[in-house]
Amino acid sequence: MKNRKPRMRQYELERMCIKELKDFAYNRLNLNEGTKVKSSNKLDLIQKIIDSGKVDIVAVPEPLIEYKL
């Protein structure tokens, strides 16, 4: 289980803030220094996570309804 790839939907990554994405990429996925994104562009960081191959992206449509608590 420790070596299992996390399964995420792309919209889940898009809903994370930059801080959460950086923590996920560099601490959980152990992306190395060479892949760090120089800018604070969220879409660039999401693309690096997807391109790394360390995450299984599940292809599902984005939900139409967003529930608020």
ABEGO torsion letter per residue (X at the ends): XAABBBBBBAAAAAABBAAAAAAAAAAAAGBBAAABBABABAAAAAAAAAAAGABBBBBBBBBABBBBX
